Amino acid sequence: MNMKKRYPTYMAAGAFVLFGVLVFLPGILGIFYSFTDWNSYTSEVNFVGLRNYAKAFSNTEGYSGYIGNTLIFTLVTTALKTILGVGLALMFNGKWVKGNHVHRMIIFSPQVMSYLIVGLVFKSLLNPTNGFINNFLRGCGLDFLAKSWLSNPRLAFGTVIAVDIWKGVGYIMMVIMAGPQVISVSYYEAASMDGASFWQKTRHITIPLLAPVLINATVLNLTYGFRVFDIIYSLTNGGPGHATEVLNTAVYSEFAKGNYAMGTTLSSILFIFVMGISYFLLKALEMKEED
């Protein structure tokens, strides 16, 4: 083996070591402790098998509800961000909308703000008594639309989802927007000669050729959705009750209570979800690129 072939291996060795020490090893330790009764009240750590996982997926203590909320949040935000991102990307990639750069900047601008700041701002805007949104609705004579957006268990989860979509759709739009710019114009010219409409070009040319970009955007959305914490913590802290509780807020609560074993169990479930879905989506991306 010559130096040209060995050089990249040496360069990657340090990264592999850091990844193993800072990411892989803590993950393995977390999975190990999920099979114990580790807590802050005693120095003894006993092996309990799958008891923590059985408790997590049972309805006795509400953990299964947190898993369900995480799945719903992830699927809904992924679907809507992708659909809206594609629509906005196609709209602002054309020539029929004036001031494209300005519109892109406005839609993307929420992405530069932290989720914590966005949560605090919307918590103020959505205040049921003196928030701007309810005051605006009352001022327009739409009092019946003024709601307790974050304190009503039936509305809180949907409100959090809406705020998250508002925050993140601009980023997905920019990711998808890079796709149509690399599609050859000859495809569209040939389709135009055959009398294809705009929607036919979009359906048969743009969307199929955007598949790798869409898969990448889906991976980003899914991994974020499963890891969501700060937007929910800043808006509702998992409330009212546990209506907006997800896995990461539950992990935070369990560690705060000193129940480390259940905290590591929930984080291990989250890790398995993220790794599993990311693996299958990335394999789909590889197969698409080979085609």
N, C-alpha and C positions, 0 to 999 in steps of 0.2 A: 504494500500500500504506500503510494507516494504522499508527499506532504500536502499536495493540493486536495487529496481525498481525506486526509486526516485532519486538516485544519478546521473544517466546520465542526467536526466531532469535538475537538478541544474547546471551541467557542461555545458549544451547546452544553458542555459538561457543567459549567458553573450555573447555568440556568436550571438544569435538571436538579442540581443539589439544592438550590434555593427553593424550587417548587416542592421538592420532597420534604424539606424541613419546615417550610412556612405554610404549605397547603396540604400536601398528601398526608404527612404524619399527624397533624392535628385532626384531619378528617378521620383517619383510622382510629385515633384515640377516642374521638367523639362517638364513633360507632361502637367501640368497645364499652365505653361507659353507659351507653344506652341499654346494655344488658345487665346493668347493676342497679342498686338502690342508692347511688351516690347522692348525698345531700349535705347541707351546711350544719346539720344538727348533731352529727356524729362523725367520728373519724373512721368508722368502720365502713368498708365498701364490700357488699355482698353480691354475688352473682344471682340474678333472678330470672334469667332466660328471656323469654318473649313476653313477660308480664307487662312491661311498659308499652310494647307495641300493641298488645291486645287492648290495653286501656286506651291507647291513642285512637284506635279504630272503633271503640265501643261508644255507645251513647250515654254512658253513665256520668261522665264528667265533662261532656261537651267538646272534647278534642276533635271528634269526627266532624262536628259543625265547623270548626276552624279549618280543617282540611277541605271541606266542601266550599267554604267561602273563598279559599285560596284558588281552588279549581275554577269556580265561577268567575272570580275577578280576572284570572289569567285568560280564560277563554273569551270572555266578553271584550276585554280591553284589546286583546290580540286581534280579534275579528274586526272590531270597529276601527282601530288604529290603521290596520292594513287596508280596509276598504276606503276609509276617508283619505289615507295617505296616497293610495293609487289615484283616486279621483282628483285630489288637489295637484298631484304631480302631473297628471295628464292635462289638467286645466291650465296650469301655469307654465307648462312646457310648450304650449301652442302660441300662436301669434294673435289670437282673437281677444285676448285680455291685455289691456294696456297697463303699463306699470308693473310688469311681472316681478321685477326685482324687489319692488317695494312690498308687494303682497307676500312674497316669499319671506322677506325679512320680518314682517309683522307676525306671520304664522309661526315662524321658527323662533322668534324672540323669547317665548316662555321657556324654551329649552335651556337657555343660559342661566335661568334662575334655579336655585336649589329647591328641591321638593319641600324642604322644611319651610322656606320662606313662602312658597306658593300655598302651602297648607295654612299657614298663619294668616295670610292675606284673605284667602277664601273663607276661613273661619270667621273673620270679621265681616266680610261681604254677606255671608249667609246667616248672620245673627237674626233670630226670628223677630226680635223687637225693634232694633235700630240698625239692622244691616241694610246696605245699599240696595240689594236685590229686592227684598220685601218692601222697602220704602218706595222703590221705583214702581213696583207692581201696584201698590196702593195708590200712588200718585196717578197712575193711568186708569184707576177705577177697576183694577183687577184684583180686588181684595181676596177673592176666592182662590187665587193662585199663590198667595203668600202662605208659605208653609214653614214648619219647623224642620228645615232641611237636614240638619245634623243630629237633632235630638229625637226625631221620630224613627222608631225602629224599622218602619216600612219604607222610609225614604233615604235613610242615612247611607246604606250601602250603594244604592244607585247614584246618590250624589257624589260619593267618593269616586266611583267609577267615572262619572262625567268629568270631574276635576282632573283626574289622571289622564283621560283622553285629551282634554284641552291642553294639558301640559306637554304630552309626548307626541301628538300627531305631527307636529312640525318636523321633528327629527326623522320620523319614518318617511314623511314626504320628501325630505332632502335625500335620504338613502335611495328611495325608489326613483327619484328624479334623475339620478345618474344613469339609469338603465336606458330610457328612450334616446339619450344623446349618443349612445354607441351603436344603435340599430341603424344599419345602412339605409340611406334614403332610397336606394334602388328598389327595395321591397315595396315601399309605399307608392313609388312611381309606377311600378308594374301593376299594383293593385288598382291604381287610379285609371290606368289604361283599360283595365277590365271592367271599369264602372263601379268599383267597390265604394261604399259609403264610409264615412268616418267611423261609425260603430263597427262595421265589418272589418275595417283595418285594425281597429283596437282589439276586436275579439280574436281575429285569426293571425295577426302579426305581432302587435305590441304585447299583449298578455302572454302568449307562449314564449316569446323571446325574453320576457321579463321574469320568467320562472326562477332562475338562479337568484336574482335580486329579491324577489318576493320570499324565497325560502330564507335568505339571510335576514330579511326584515322580520319574518316570523320567528326565527330563532332568537333575535334580540328581544322581541316582544314577550315571548314565552319565558325566557330566562328572567327578564325584569319582573313579569307578573308573578312568578313563583317567589321571587325575592323581595316583593314589595313590603315596605315597612314605614319609611319616613312620612309619606303622604297620609297614610292612615293614622300614624301616631300623632302627627301634628293637627289633623282635622278632628278625629274622634277618640283617639287612644283606644281603639277597639270597641267603643260604645256606640250607641247607648246599650247598656247591658253588655252583651257580647255580639251585637248585630253585625259589626264590621271587623270582628276579630279574625285574623289570618295566622298562618303558621309562624311568621317571624315575630308578630306582636305577642303571640302565645309563648314563643321561645324567650322573648325578653321578660315576660311576666313570670315564667317559671324560674328563670335564673335569679330574678329579683326576689322571689320568695325562698330561694335557697334550694329549690327542687331541681338540682342539676341533672339528675338521671332523666327526668321527663323532658327537660330542656334539650338535652343531647339527642333524645329519641325523636323529638319533633324536628330538630335540625337535620338529623339523619334521613328522615322521611323526605324532607325538602330536598336534600342533596340527591337522593335517589330519583326523585321526580325530575329535577333539572338535568342531571346527567343522562337519564334514560331518553327523555324527549329530545335533548340536544343531539344525542348520538344518532337517533333515527332520522332527524331532519338533516343533519350533516351528511349522512349516508345517501339520503335522497338527493341532496345537492351534488354529491360526487357522481351519482348515476346520471343526473341530468347533464352535467358537464361532459361526461363520456359520450352521451348521445349527441 
